[in-house]
Amino acid sequence: MTDRRAWVSHAVGLLEADANRSADTHLHVFPLPPEWGIDLYLKDESVHPTGSLKHRLARSLLLYGLVGGQIGPDTVLVEASSGSTAVSEAYFARMLGLEFITVVPRSTSPEKIELIEFAGGRCHFVDEPLEVYAEAERLAAERGGHYLDQFTYAERATDWRGNNNIADSVFQQLRRERFPVPTWIVVGAGTGGTSATFGRYVRYHRHDTRVAVVDPEGSAFFDAWRTGDRAYATGRASRIEGIGRPRVEASFVPTVVDEMMRIPDAESIAAIRLLRDRTLHWAGGSTGTNLAGAFRLIAGMLARGERGSVVTLICDGGARYAGTYYDDAWIAAHGMQLAPYRARMDRFLETGEWSDDV
Ligand SMILES: Cc1ncc(COP(=O)(O)O)c(C=O)c1O
């Protein structure tokens, strides 16, 4: 075996050992009135070593590059991410002794930059959110490195058949529940990789589970899915970190998405505060978007007299957002009114009714 192949073999072993050291993430029950006959579960991805659902993706992208021959002992790794993915990729790059650079918009929060640097990564700044892709490509070429490119490869690097992917883990953990095959799975989309994994998994395993994707304000996914126009773009950055994109990313697979909902940002943030108050789970904004979407679908099931289970994700922890989503001054500065959305959700959890207007 060549030195390079021996290094790759060792590197794969390190990543597999990390997977072996990690316990599976919990599946929590969100308290709903028992008489509804509906169970809501939260898959808690915030407990991964790097604090988000991106721990799985980063490991898959590194493995994909290693077994594909693109990553070797001196490869500089480059990504376009200001968030969770960069934190997780930096963690694995350091584990393999590789340099990691992520291209981020200059507007990225100091907290996120600190997290990436703490994990061993370096940030390279661009002025406009849409410049990150080309700059990451340029930087990788300039350094003779490898552009991990989560937006293109997320849907390819993850094994949708099983192999302990997030969907497999959820279905394993539901096996002893009264509704082991969920009616709905609700997720957001950043790369689109998570929704693609769930969508393919339920079709491959022939479950009649449907996948719903929630989208924040200003994101391109909802209108693109509704109209079928993949070229649709808004050019706008999302205020809900991790989800919502200014363009339709390559890893978004609309043909495995059964339903989409646009969720107001103020509602996403009101929902994570409700989650904290009712369960003591602190979560990031994209979890609130998920929860608001799940409530809508449960209201629909109740109205139709359906029983069953619904699963959604806690995508990352709330500590990262103490200075934003959990800060009333930040909320006010961004002109958001949380109270009407909170009142609607509290009323829904009391009565089961979901009023269209807030
Ligand atoms: C916090 C958070 N939630 C949700 C997502 C969406 O996941 P995906 O990229 O698989 O669509 C991301 C993606 O970066 C994220 O960071």
The ligand as an SDF file (V2000), in Angstrom:
LIG
                    3D

 16 16  0  0  0  0  0  0  0  0999 V2000
  -28.8620   24.7580   12.5380 C   0  0  0  0  0  0  0  0  0  0  0  0
  -29.2410   24.1380   11.2330 C   0  0  0  0  0  0  0  0  0  0  0  0
  -30.4610   23.7040   11.0380 N   0  0  0  0  0  0  0  0  0  0  0  0
  -30.8510   23.1200    9.8680 C   0  0  0  0  0  0  0  0  0  0  0  0
  -30.0030   22.9820    8.8170 C   0  0  0  0  0  0  0  0  0  0  0  0
  -30.4890   22.3980    7.4950 C   0  0  0  0  0  0  0  0  0  0  0  0
  -29.9180   21.2130    7.1590 O   0  0  0  0  0  0  0  0  0  0  0  0
  -29.5920   20.7850    5.6460 P   0  0  0  0  0  0  0  0  0  0  0  0
  -28.3790   21.5090    5.2340 O   0  0  0  0  0  0  0  0  0  0  0  0
  -29.3930   19.3230    5.7410 O   0  0  0  0  0  0  0  0  0  0  0  0
  -30.7530   21.1490    4.7840 O   0  0  0  0  0  0  0  0  0  0  0  0
  -28.7210   23.4610    8.9720 C   0  0  0  0  0  0  0  0  0  0  0  0
  -27.8220   23.3930    7.8510 C   0  0  0  0  0  0  0  0  0  0  0  0
  -26.7710   23.9570    7.8340 O   0  0  0  0  0  0  0  0  0  0  0  0
  -28.3270   24.0220   10.2180 C   0  0  0  0  0  0  0  0  0  0  0  0
  -27.0930   24.4850   10.4170 O   0  0  0  0  0  0  0  0  0  0  0  0
  1  2  1  0
  2  3  1  0
  2 15  2  0
  3  4  2  0
  4  5  1  0
  5  6  1  0
  5 12  2  0
  6  7  1  0
  7  8  1  0
  8  9  2  0
  8 10  1  0
  8 11  1  0
 12 13  1  0
 12 15  1  0
 13 14  2  0
 15 16  1  0
M  END
$$$$
